[in-house]
């Protein structure tokens, strides 16, 4: 068995918390992410520290950050 190059990498996470739900429907229909990338969720997270989630970015915030870093 060969592990992919990306398979051994850790996942970046902006904070810590408790996973409260997993989108089980994606097991049967993973293509739902491609059909609606911003409307389909993978899991729900309750942050350990609610102040940490204030730093999380939505799609628009991320695009703004990228644009500001290009200069």
Backbone as JSON, one array per atom type, in Angstrom:
{
  "sequence": "XXXXXXXXXXXXXXXXXXXXXXXXXXXXXXXXXXXXXXXXXXXXXXXXXXXXXXXXXXXXXXXXXXXXXXX",
  "N": [[0.84, -1.18, 0.0], [0.57, 2.19, -0.84], [1.16, 5.35, 0.45], [-0.3, 8.51, -0.15], [1.33, 11.6, -1.09], [0.21, 13.83, 0.13], [-1.23, 12.61, 2.1], [0.15, 12.13, 4.46], [0.44, 14.52, 5.74], [-0.28, 16.94, 8.3], [-3.31, 18.58, 9.36], [-4.16, 21.94, 8.98], [-5.44, 24.05, 11.45], [-7.46, 26.65, 12.66], [-8.07, 26.98, 15.3], [-9.12, 25.44, 18.37], [-11.42, 22.93, 19.49], [-14.54, 21.24, 20.01], [-15.83, 18.71, 18.03], [-19.08, 18.74, 17.03], [-20.87, 17.72, 15.26], [-20.98, 15.67, 12.34], [-21.13, 15.7, 8.86], [-22.79, 13.29, 7.74], [-24.04, 12.62, 5.36], [-22.29, 13.12, 3.32], [-20.75, 10.87, 3.04], [-22.12, 9.19, 1.35], [-22.53, 10.84, -0.8], [-20.18, 12.47, -1.79], [-19.69, 14.3, -3.8], [-21.31, 16.44, -3.37], [-19.96, 18.53, -2.21], [-18.57, 19.66, -4.35], [-20.69, 20.57, -5.86], [-21.87, 22.54, -4.29], [-19.89, 24.3, -2.81], [-19.65, 26.28, -0.79], [-21.95, 26.0, 0.61], [-22.12, 23.47, 1.61], [-21.33, 21.57, 4.38], [-18.66, 20.11, 6.31], [-18.12, 19.39, 8.97], [-19.28, 20.36, 12.23], [-18.12, 22.67, 14.6], [-17.6, 23.37, 17.96], [-16.07, 25.96, 19.43], [-13.33, 25.88, 21.77], [-12.64, 28.24, 22.99], [-14.58, 30.92, 22.63], [-13.7, 33.4, 21.71], [-11.65, 32.8, 19.96], [-12.84, 32.07, 17.57], [-13.51, 34.44, 16.44], [-11.44, 35.23, 14.87], [-11.58, 33.67, 12.63], [-12.06, 33.28, 9.13], [-14.48, 33.99, 6.61], [-15.39, 33.15, 3.21], [-15.32, 35.61, 1.8], [-13.8, 37.24, 3.53], [-11.38, 35.87, 3.46], [-10.66, 36.17, 0.76], [-10.29, 38.94, 0.72], [-8.11, 39.15, 2.45], [-6.14, 37.79, 0.98], [-5.97, 39.5, -1.24], [-4.95, 41.81, -0.05], [-2.44, 40.95, 0.67], [-1.11, 40.72, -1.71], [0.04, 43.08, -2.42]],
  "CA": [[0.0, 0.0, 0.0], [1.35, 3.41, -0.96], [0.47, 6.52, 1.0], [-0.12, 9.68, -1.01], [2.2, 12.64, -0.54], [-0.57, 14.67, 1.02], [-1.85, 11.82, 3.14], [0.9, 12.15, 5.7], [0.5, 15.87, 6.29], [-1.28, 17.34, 9.28], [-4.3, 19.54, 8.89], [-4.11, 23.23, 9.66], [-6.7, 24.42, 12.07], [-7.31, 27.98, 13.24], [-8.39, 26.97, 16.71], [-9.44, 24.12, 18.88], [-12.78, 22.83, 19.96], [-15.16, 19.93, 20.03], [-16.68, 18.44, 16.88], [-20.42, 18.46, 17.53], [-21.63, 17.0, 14.23], [-20.29, 15.33, 11.1], [-22.1, 15.6, 7.77], [-22.78, 11.88, 7.32], [-24.55, 12.5, 3.99], [-21.17, 13.18, 2.38], [-20.24, 9.52, 2.83], [-22.83, 8.63, 0.2], [-22.54, 11.81, -1.91], [-19.11, 13.45, -1.59], [-19.75, 15.3, -4.86], [-22.1, 17.59, -2.91], [-19.03, 19.63, -1.96], [-18.3, 20.32, -5.63], [-21.92, 21.2, -6.33], [-22.15, 23.72, -3.47], [-18.72, 24.32, -1.92], [-19.85, 27.16, 0.36], [-23.17, 25.65, 1.32], [-21.99, 22.12, 2.15], [-20.43, 21.57, 5.53], [-18.02, 18.83, 6.63], [-18.36, 19.14, 10.39], [-19.59, 21.54, 13.04], [-17.15, 22.76, 15.66], [-17.85, 24.29, 19.06], [-14.73, 26.35, 19.85], [-13.01, 25.88, 23.21], [-12.64, 29.64, 23.39], [-15.38, 31.63, 21.62], [-12.94, 34.53, 21.14], [-10.79, 32.33, 18.88], [-13.59, 32.01, 16.32], [-13.59, 35.8, 15.89], [-10.34, 35.36, 13.91], [-11.84, 32.81, 11.48], [-12.49, 34.03, 7.96], [-15.36, 33.37, 5.64], [-14.81, 33.22, 1.87], [-15.05, 37.01, 1.45], [-12.69, 37.69, 4.35], [-10.16, 35.24, 2.95], [-10.33, 36.83, -0.51], [-9.77, 40.26, 1.07], [-6.78, 38.97, 3.01], [-5.24, 37.47, -0.13], [-5.77, 40.71, -2.05], [-4.09, 42.75, 0.69], [-1.08, 40.4, 0.71], [-0.51, 40.8, -3.05], [0.72, 44.38, -2.61]],
  "C": [[0.88, 1.23, 0.0], [0.52, 4.57, -0.42], [0.72, 7.7, 0.08], [0.78, 10.7, -0.31], [1.44, 13.48, 0.46], [-1.15, 13.9, 2.2], [-1.14, 11.87, 4.47], [0.97, 13.51, 6.37], [-0.58, 16.09, 7.34], [-2.24, 18.33, 8.67], [-4.14, 20.83, 9.69], [-5.46, 23.52, 10.28], [-6.51, 25.75, 12.79], [-7.61, 28.03, 14.72], [-8.67, 25.56, 17.17], [-10.87, 24.11, 19.39], [-13.25, 21.39, 19.91], [-16.03, 19.79, 18.79], [-18.04, 18.01, 17.41], [-21.27, 17.7, 16.53], [-20.74, 16.76, 13.02], [-21.36, 15.15, 10.03], [-22.03, 14.19, 7.17], [-23.24, 11.7, 5.88], [-23.41, 12.52, 2.97], [-20.54, 11.82, 2.14], [-20.86, 8.88, 1.6], [-22.78, 9.55, -1.02], [-21.45, 12.87, -1.73], [-19.09, 14.55, -2.66], [-20.57, 16.52, -4.46], [-21.2, 18.78, -2.62], [-18.75, 20.38, -3.25], [-19.52, 21.08, -6.14], [-22.22, 22.49, -5.58], [-21.07, 23.83, -2.39], [-18.93, 25.19, -0.69], [-21.09, 26.81, 1.16], [-23.12, 24.27, 1.97], [-20.97, 22.14, 3.28], [-19.87, 20.17, 5.76], [-18.3, 18.43, 8.06], [-18.7, 20.46, 11.06], [-18.68, 21.5, 14.26], [-17.61, 23.77, 16.7], [-16.48, 24.68, 19.61], [-14.55, 26.26, 21.37], [-13.09, 27.28, 23.77], [-13.39, 30.43, 22.33], [-14.65, 32.81, 20.99], [-12.06, 34.07, 19.98], [-11.53, 32.32, 17.55], [-13.76, 33.39, 15.69], [-12.51, 36.02, 14.84], [-10.59, 34.54, 12.64], [-12.4, 33.65, 10.35], [-13.52, 33.25, 7.16], [-14.72, 33.56, 4.26], [-14.45, 34.66, 1.49], [-13.86, 37.55, 2.25], [-11.36, 37.13, 3.88], [-9.71, 35.9, 1.64], [-9.74, 38.22, -0.25], [-8.35, 40.16, 1.62], [-5.77, 38.67, 1.9], [-4.94, 38.7, -0.98], [-4.84, 41.68, -1.35], [-2.65, 42.26, 0.74], [-0.38, 40.48, -0.64], [0.27, 42.08, -3.24], [2.06, 44.4, -1.95]]
}
